[in-house]
């Protein structure tokens, strides 16, 4: 066979039959997911939901099924930006097959995704999330007796150095300049250098005067974000995402994004009610009976409202050196708090807390860490909720695929190959160790048989070296 050489410049054919175009082998995960969506008739449902927001005449738009599938790809591939999603779909033949776009057509650009997101309201994205819940309910994965609630912080698409004061509109540099003038460090009209401003700012930080409050400062590019302290200790502009999880099958029943400064206790009831509404709209008859949360959700009014709604709460009380004194509280509030305390002292309460800390945190790991939703590249609560809802729906679809086919993400196949190789290597090591052990036992039995032979006699004058006796000398040589 002769050696083929790569041509530097190639002349493309003017006409090419469609059957000659490369289609690629496809991907098992995406092919199975398309089968699940096609069986549920998702594309027709999406077209009916989105038709009121499009004109009846004109050029045809990108199908809603393609738009929502591209957002699903962002979660399954771990891509956080729309530009990355658009590039990945354009580059992959298997994703083209998943989207239903042939090689003769271009995949949607990132700007097209932005236009479609702005066109479709938040209610449409909520209905898509409910549609995924209905698919999961058809497979019998909704139990809903016990639920877990928790929240995490998301980084906003805004920087702390761009914040301005609400009263005067000053940025941080002008604000420091004014403070230096008030303290008499510089004259009015004098402009200090950046180095002087930096030193003055560090001095205020050491004195404890450097404080930034949400009541005085805001971001001009994203007014909905808030100044929050992240998990790693950094002060950043961010949001709060809250999940309501079915503790039996780990299905996300509700995923909402709110202001980063909203307390956990103030959003618990709203999130649980929203989760129950999603379940009802999905066509399920299950009802939420128990709610488990951490001690940040403990509040008298919250527990009382949950009791009035028929919910049993499992919320531990915050540590306090003082005993609680009930003076000006109604009797029903006191009784609700005492009942919650008794439930937490039981074995079931501790078991629900363990499940909550494991399963709810796992959903955050899937969505925020490996799903690419920790950093929000959008601005505004409505836009962020649109994207986050579809990511949560993608996580539910991945859970359904894991239960039905054993694969929760397309990259799990790569992990499966590594697992088989590791298992093969472990079996090989075990076989080598077993063979060496059998060899040593055989040698020992042979030596014993020789020593017990009747014609063998030991000589009293025979001497042995330490090496023959296998005596290991000490470090001193003795």
C-alpha positions as CSV (number, residue, x, y, z in Angstrom):
1,X,0.0,0.0,0.0
2,X,1.4,3.4,-1.0
3,X,1.8,6.2,1.5
4,X,-0.9,8.9,1.4
5,X,0.1,12.5,1.6
6,X,-2.0,15.3,3.0
7,X,-2.8,18.1,0.6
8,X,-2.1,21.7,1.8
9,X,-4.9,23.2,-0.1
10,X,-8.0,21.2,-1.0
11,X,-10.6,22.0,-3.6
12,X,-14.1,21.2,-2.4
13,X,-16.6,19.5,-4.6
14,X,-19.3,21.8,-5.9
15,X,-22.0,19.1,-5.6
16,X,-22.1,16.3,-3.1
17,X,-24.9,13.7,-2.6
18,X,-26.5,13.8,0.8
19,X,-25.9,10.1,1.4
20,X,-22.1,10.7,1.1
21,X,-22.0,13.2,4.0
22,X,-20.5,11.9,7.2
23,X,-23.1,11.3,9.9
24,X,-20.9,10.0,12.7
25,X,-21.5,7.0,14.9
26,X,-23.7,9.0,17.3
27,X,-23.7,8.8,21.1
28,X,-25.5,6.1,23.1
29,X,-26.6,8.6,25.8
30,X,-28.0,11.2,23.5
31,X,-29.7,8.6,21.3
32,X,-31.5,7.1,24.4
33,X,-32.4,10.6,25.6
34,X,-34.0,11.4,22.3
35,X,-36.0,8.3,22.5
36,X,-37.3,9.2,25.9
37,X,-38.2,12.7,24.7
38,X,-39.8,11.5,21.5
39,X,-41.9,8.9,23.4
40,X,-43.3,11.7,25.6
41,X,-44.0,14.0,22.7
42,X,-41.9,16.8,24.1
43,X,-41.4,18.6,20.8
44,X,-45.1,18.9,20.0
45,X,-45.8,20.1,23.6
46,X,-43.1,22.8,23.3
47,X,-44.3,24.0,20.0
48,X,-47.9,24.4,21.4
49,X,-46.6,26.2,24.4
50,X,-44.4,28.7,22.5
51,X,-46.7,29.3,19.5
52,X,-48.5,32.4,21.1
53,X,-45.1,34.2,21.3
54,X,-44.3,33.9,17.6
55,X,-45.9,35.5,14.6
56,X,-48.0,33.5,12.2
57,X,-46.1,34.8,9.1
58,X,-42.5,35.4,8.2
59,X,-39.3,33.4,8.3
60,X,-39.4,30.3,10.5
61,X,-37.5,30.5,13.7
62,X,-35.4,28.0,15.5
63,X,-37.6,25.2,16.8
64,X,-38.2,25.4,20.6
65,X,-37.1,21.8,20.9
66,X,-33.6,22.7,19.5
67,X,-33.3,25.7,21.9
68,X,-34.1,23.7,25.0
69,X,-32.0,20.8,23.9
70,X,-29.0,23.1,23.6
71,X,-29.5,24.2,27.2
72,X,-29.6,20.5,28.2
73,X,-26.3,20.1,26.4
74,X,-24.8,22.8,28.6
75,X,-25.5,20.7,31.7
76,X,-24.5,17.4,30.3
77,X,-21.3,18.7,28.9
78,X,-20.5,21.0,31.8
79,X,-20.5,24.2,29.8
80,X,-21.6,27.4,31.6
81,X,-21.6,30.0,28.7
82,X,-23.9,30.2,25.7
83,X,-20.9,30.7,23.4
84,X,-19.4,27.5,24.6
85,X,-22.7,25.6,24.1
86,X,-23.0,27.0,20.5
87,X,-19.4,26.0,19.7
88,X,-19.8,22.5,21.1
89,X,-23.0,21.9,19.2
90,X,-21.4,23.1,15.9
91,X,-18.3,21.0,16.4
92,X,-19.9,17.6,17.4
93,X,-21.7,15.3,14.9
94,X,-23.4,13.4,17.7
95,X,-24.8,16.6,19.1
96,X,-26.1,17.6,15.7
97,X,-28.0,14.3,15.6
98,X,-29.3,15.0,19.1
99,X,-30.5,18.5,17.9
100,X,-31.9,17.1,14.6
101,X,-29.7,19.5,12.5
102,X,-28.1,18.1,9.3
103,X,-24.6,19.0,8.0
104,X,-26.1,21.2,5.4
105,X,-27.5,23.6,8.1
106,X,-25.8,25.7,10.7
107,X,-26.4,25.3,14.4
108,X,-27.9,28.2,16.3
109,X,-25.6,31.0,17.3
110,X,-25.2,32.2,20.9
111,X,-27.1,35.4,20.0
112,X,-30.0,33.3,18.7
113,X,-30.2,31.6,22.1
114,X,-30.3,35.1,23.8
115,X,-33.2,36.2,21.5
116,X,-35.2,33.1,22.1
117,X,-34.7,33.4,25.9
118,X,-35.8,37.0,25.9
119,X,-38.8,36.1,23.7
120,X,-40.1,33.3,25.9
121,X,-41.3,34.3,29.4
122,X,-40.3,32.6,32.7
123,X,-43.7,30.7,32.7
124,X,-42.7,28.7,29.6
125,X,-39.4,27.6,31.2
126,X,-41.4,26.6,34.3
127,X,-43.8,24.5,32.2
128,X,-40.8,22.8,30.6
129,X,-39.6,21.9,34.1
130,X,-43.0,20.6,34.9
131,X,-43.1,18.6,31.7
132,X,-39.9,16.8,32.7
133,X,-41.4,16.1,36.1
134,X,-44.4,14.5,34.3
135,X,-42.0,12.2,32.4
136,X,-40.4,11.2,35.6
137,X,-43.8,10.5,37.2
138,X,-44.7,8.2,34.3
139,X,-41.6,6.1,35.2
140,X,-42.8,6.0,38.9
141,X,-39.9,8.0,40.4
142,X,-42.0,10.5,42.4
143,X,-42.7,9.5,46.0
144,X,-42.8,12.9,47.8
145,X,-43.4,11.7,51.4
146,X,-40.1,13.3,52.6
147,X,-38.4,16.3,51.1
148,X,-35.1,18.1,51.8
149,X,-34.5,21.8,51.4
150,X,-31.2,23.6,51.2
151,X,-29.6,26.6,49.5
152,X,-26.2,27.7,48.0
153,X,-24.7,30.9,46.7
154,X,-24.1,31.6,43.0
155,X,-21.6,34.1,41.6
156,X,-23.2,37.0,39.8
157,X,-21.9,38.4,36.5
158,X,-20.7,41.6,38.1
159,X,-17.6,42.7,39.9
160,X,-17.2,44.3,43.3
161,X,-15.0,47.0,41.9
162,X,-17.9,48.3,39.8
163,X,-20.3,49.0,42.6
164,X,-21.6,52.5,43.2
165,X,-23.4,54.3,46.0
166,X,-27.1,54.5,45.8
167,X,-27.4,58.0,47.2
168,X,-24.6,59.8,45.3
169,X,-23.7,57.5,42.4
170,X,-20.0,57.5,43.4
171,X,-17.8,54.6,42.5
172,X,-15.3,53.2,45.0
173,X,-12.5,55.5,43.8
174,X,-14.5,58.7,44.1
175,X,-15.8,57.5,47.5
176,X,-12.2,57.1,48.8
177,X,-11.2,60.4,47.4
178,X,-14.1,62.1,49.3
179,X,-13.1,60.4,52.6
180,X,-9.5,61.5,52.2
181,X,-10.7,65.1,51.8
182,X,-13.0,64.9,54.8
183,X,-10.1,63.6,57.0
184,X,-7.8,66.4,55.7
185,X,-5.3,64.1,54.0
186,X,-5.6,65.9,50.7
187,X,-6.9,69.3,49.6
188,X,-10.1,69.9,47.8
189,X,-9.6,69.4,44.1
190,X,-6.5,67.4,44.5
191,X,-6.4,64.0,42.9
192,X,-4.5,61.3,44.8
193,X,-2.6,58.5,43.1
194,X,-3.9,54.9,42.9
195,X,-1.1,53.9,45.3
196,X,-2.3,56.5,47.9
197,X,-5.9,55.3,47.6
198,X,-4.8,51.7,48.0
199,X,-2.8,52.5,51.2
200,X,-5.7,54.6,52.6
201,X,-8.1,51.7,51.9
202,X,-5.9,49.2,53.7
203,X,-5.6,51.5,56.7
204,X,-9.4,51.7,56.9
205,X,-9.6,47.9,56.7
206,X,-7.1,47.5,59.6
207,X,-9.1,50.0,61.7
208,X,-12.4,48.2,61.0
209,X,-13.9,51.0,59.1
210,X,-14.1,49.4,55.7
211,X,-17.6,48.1,55.5
212,X,-19.8,47.7,52.4
213,X,-23.6,47.4,52.9
214,X,-26.3,46.4,50.5
215,X,-28.4,49.4,51.7
216,X,-25.7,51.8,50.5
217,X,-24.1,50.1,47.5
218,X,-25.4,48.4,44.3
219,X,-24.1,47.1,41.0
220,X,-25.1,49.4,38.1
221,X,-24.9,46.5,35.6
222,X,-26.9,44.0,37.7
223,X,-29.1,45.7,40.4
224,X,-30.7,42.4,41.4
225,X,-27.4,40.9,42.7
226,X,-26.4,41.4,46.3
227,X,-23.1,41.6,48.2
228,X,-22.6,38.2,49.9
229,X,-19.9,36.2,51.5
230,X,-19.1,33.1,49.5
231,X,-18.4,29.6,50.9
232,X,-14.6,30.1,50.5
233,X,-14.7,33.4,52.5
234,X,-14.6,35.8,49.5
235,X,-16.9,38.8,49.4
236,X,-18.7,38.7,46.0
237,X,-21.8,39.8,44.2
238,X,-24.1,36.9,44.1
239,X,-27.5,35.2,44.2
240,X,-29.0,32.4,46.3
241,X,-30.3,29.1,44.7
242,X,-32.7,26.9,46.7
243,X,-33.6,23.3,46.0
244,X,-36.4,21.2,47.2
245,X,-35.4,17.5,46.8
246,X,-37.5,14.3,47.0
247,X,-35.4,12.3,49.5
248,X,-36.5,9.0,48.1
249,X,-35.3,9.3,44.5
250,X,-33.4,12.6,44.7
251,X,-35.6,14.3,42.1
252,X,-35.5,18.1,42.2
253,X,-39.1,19.3,42.8
254,X,-38.3,23.1,42.8
255,X,-35.3,25.1,41.9
256,X,-35.5,28.9,42.4
257,X,-32.9,31.7,42.4
258,X,-33.6,34.7,44.7
259,X,-31.6,37.6,46.2
260,X,-28.4,36.6,47.9
261,X,-29.4,38.3,51.1
262,X,-32.8,36.6,51.5
263,X,-32.8,34.5,54.7
264,X,-33.4,30.8,54.4
265,X,-36.3,30.9,56.9
266,X,-38.1,33.5,54.7
267,X,-38.0,31.4,51.5
268,X,-38.7,27.9,52.9
269,X,-42.5,27.9,52.8
270,X,-42.6,29.5,49.3
271,X,-40.2,26.9,47.9
272,X,-42.1,24.0,49.4
273,X,-45.4,25.4,48.1
274,X,-43.9,25.9,44.7
275,X,-42.6,22.3,44.7
276,X,-46.1,21.0,45.5
277,X,-47.6,23.1,42.7
278,X,-45.1,21.7,40.2
279,X,-46.0,18.1,41.3
280,X,-49.7,18.8,40.9
281,X,-49.2,20.4,37.4
282,X,-47.1,17.3,36.5
283,X,-50.2,15.2,37.0
284,X,-49.1,13.4,40.2
285,X,-51.4,12.8,43.1
286,X,-48.5,12.7,45.7
287,X,-48.4,15.2,48.5
288,X,-45.4,16.5,50.5
289,X,-45.7,15.5,54.1
290,X,-42.3,16.0,55.7
291,X,-39.7,18.8,55.2
292,X,-36.1,18.4,56.5
293,X,-33.8,21.5,56.5
294,X,-30.7,22.7,58.4
295,X,-30.7,25.0,61.5
296,X,-30.5,28.1,59.3
297,X,-34.2,27.5,58.4
298,X,-35.3,27.5,62.1
299,X,-37.8,30.3,62.8
300,X,-40.9,30.3,64.9
301,X,-43.1,31.8,62.2
302,X,-41.8,29.4,59.6
303,X,-42.4,26.3,61.6
304,X,-45.9,27.6,62.6
305,X,-46.8,28.2,58.9
306,X,-45.6,24.7,58.0
307,X,-47.7,23.2,60.7
308,X,-50.8,25.1,59.4
309,X,-50.1,23.8,56.0
310,X,-50.0,20.2,57.3
311,X,-46.3,19.7,57.0
312,X,-44.1,18.0,59.6
313,X,-40.8,19.9,59.9
314,X,-37.5,18.3,60.9
315,X,-35.3,21.4,61.5
316,X,-32.7,21.4,64.2
317,X,-32.6,24.4,66.6
318,X,-29.5,26.8,66.6
319,X,-27.1,26.4,69.5
320,X,-27.8,28.9,72.3
321,X,-26.4,29.2,75.8
322,X,-29.8,30.4,77.1
323,X,-33.1,28.6,77.6
324,X,-36.0,29.8,75.6
325,X,-38.6,31.8,77.5
326,X,-42.1,31.9,76.1
327,X,-43.7,35.2,77.3
328,X,-45.4,37.0,74.4
329,X,-45.8,34.1,72.0
330,X,-49.1,32.4,71.2
331,X,-49.7,28.9,72.3
332,X,-49.9,27.4,68.8
333,X,-46.4,28.8,68.0
334,X,-44.9,27.3,71.2
335,X,-46.6,23.9,70.5
336,X,-45.3,23.9,66.9
337,X,-41.7,24.5,68.0
338,X,-41.9,21.9,70.7
339,X,-43.3,19.3,68.3
340,X,-40.5,20.0,65.9
341,X,-38.0,19.6,68.7
342,X,-39.5,16.3,69.7
343,X,-39.3,15.0,66.1
344,X,-35.7,16.0,65.8
345,X,-34.8,14.0,69.0
346,X,-36.1,10.8,67.4
347,X,-34.1,8.4,65.3
348,X,-36.2,9.3,62.2
349,X,-35.3,13.0,62.5
350,X,-31.6,12.3,62.6
351,X,-31.9,9.9,59.7
352,X,-33.7,12.6,57.6
353,X,-31.0,15.0,58.4
354,X,-28.3,12.6,57.2
355,X,-30.3,12.1,53.9
356,X,-30.8,15.8,53.5
357,X,-27.1,16.6,53.9
358,X,-26.1,13.9,51.5
359,X,-28.7,14.2,48.7
360,X,-29.4,17.9,48.6
361,X,-25.7,18.7,48.6
362,X,-25.3,16.1,45.8
363,X,-27.8,18.0,43.6
364,X,-25.8,21.2,44.1
365,X,-22.6,19.4,43.2
366,X,-24.2,18.1,40.0
367,X,-25.7,21.4,38.9
368,X,-23.2,24.0,40.1
369,X,-19.9,22.1,40.0
370,X,-20.1,19.6,37.1
371,X,-23.1,21.2,35.4
372,X,-21.6,24.6,35.0
373,X,-24.1,26.7,36.9
374,X,-22.0,28.0,39.8
375,X,-21.2,31.2,37.8
376,X,-24.1,33.1,36.3
377,X,-23.2,34.7,33.0
378,X,-26.7,36.3,32.8
379,X,-27.9,39.4,34.7
380,X,-31.3,39.8,36.4
381,X,-33.3,37.4,38.5
382,X,-35.7,36.5,35.6
383,X,-33.0,35.5,33.1
384,X,-31.0,33.6,35.7
385,X,-34.1,31.7,36.8
386,X,-34.9,30.7,33.2
387,X,-31.5,29.2,32.7
388,X,-31.3,27.6,36.1
389,X,-34.7,25.9,35.7
390,X,-33.6,24.2,32.5
391,X,-30.4,23.1,34.1
392,X,-32.4,21.6,37.0
393,X,-34.7,19.9,34.5
394,X,-31.6,18.5,32.8
395,X,-30.4,17.1,36.1
396,X,-33.8,15.3,36.5
397,X,-33.5,13.9,33.0
398,X,-30.0,12.6,33.9
399,X,-31.4,11.0,37.0
400,X,-34.1,9.3,34.9
401,X,-31.5,8.1,32.4
402,X,-29.4,6.7,35.3
403,X,-32.4,4.8,36.7
404,X,-33.6,3.5,33.3
405,X,-30.3,2.9,31.4
406,X,-27.6,3.1,34.0
407,X,-26.0,6.2,32.4
408,X,-26.7,9.6,34.0
409,X,-24.3,11.7,31.8
410,X,-22.5,11.1,28.5
411,X,-19.1,11.2,30.2
412,X,-20.1,8.3,32.5
413,X,-19.2,5.9,29.7
414,X,-15.6,7.1,29.9
415,X,-15.7,6.5,33.6
416,X,-17.1,3.0,33.0
417,X,-14.1,2.1,30.8
418,X,-11.7,3.4,33.4
419,X,-13.6,1.3,36.0
420,X,-13.4,-1.9,33.9
421,X,-9.6,-1.3,33.5
422,X,-9.2,-0.7,37.2
423,X,-11.2,-3.9,38.0
424,X,-9.1,-5.9,35.5
425,X,-5.9,-4.5,37.1
426,X,-7.1,-5.4,40.6
427,X,-8.0,-9.0,39.5
428,X,-4.6,-9.3,38.0
429,X,-2.8,-8.3,41.2
430,X,-5.0,-10.6,43.2
431,X,-4.1,-13.5,40.9
432,X,-0.4,-12.8,41.2
433,X,-0.6,-12.6,45.0
434,X,-2.6,-15.9,45.1
435,X,-0.1,-17.6,42.8
436,X,2.9,-16.6,44.8
437,X,1.1,-17.8,48.0
438,X,0.3,-21.2,46.5
439,X,4.0,-21.5,45.3
440,X,5.3,-20.8,48.8
441,X,2.9,-23.4,50.3
442,X,4.1,-26.0,47.7
443,X,7.7,-25.3,48.5
444,X,7.1,-25.6,52.2
445,X,5.4,-29.0,51.8
446,X,8.3,-30.2,49.6
447,X,10.8,-29.2,52.2
448,X,8.9,-31.0,55.0
449,X,8.7,-34.1,52.9
450,X,12.5,-34.2,52.4
451,X,13.2,-33.6,56.1
452,X,10.9,-36.5,57.0
453,X,12.6,-39.0,54.6
454,X,13.9,-42.1,56.4
455,X,17.3,-42.2,54.7
456,X,18.0,-38.6,55.6
457,X,20.2,-38.0,58.7
458,X,21.6,-34.8,60.0
459,X,25.3,-34.6,60.8
460,X,26.2,-33.2,64.3
461,X,29.3,-31.6,62.9
462,X,27.6,-29.8,60.0
463,X,27.5,-26.0,60.4
464,X,25.2,-23.5,58.6
465,X,25.9,-19.9,57.7
466,X,23.4,-17.1,58.7
467,X,22.4,-16.8,55.1
468,X,21.5,-20.5,54.9
469,X,19.5,-20.2,58.1
470,X,17.9,-16.9,56.8
471,X,18.9,-14.9,59.9
472,X,18.7,-11.2,59.3
473,X,21.5,-9.3,61.2
474,X,20.7,-6.3,63.3
475,X,21.8,-2.7,62.5
476,X,24.9,-3.2,64.8
477,X,26.0,-6.2,62.8
478,X,25.5,-8.6,65.7
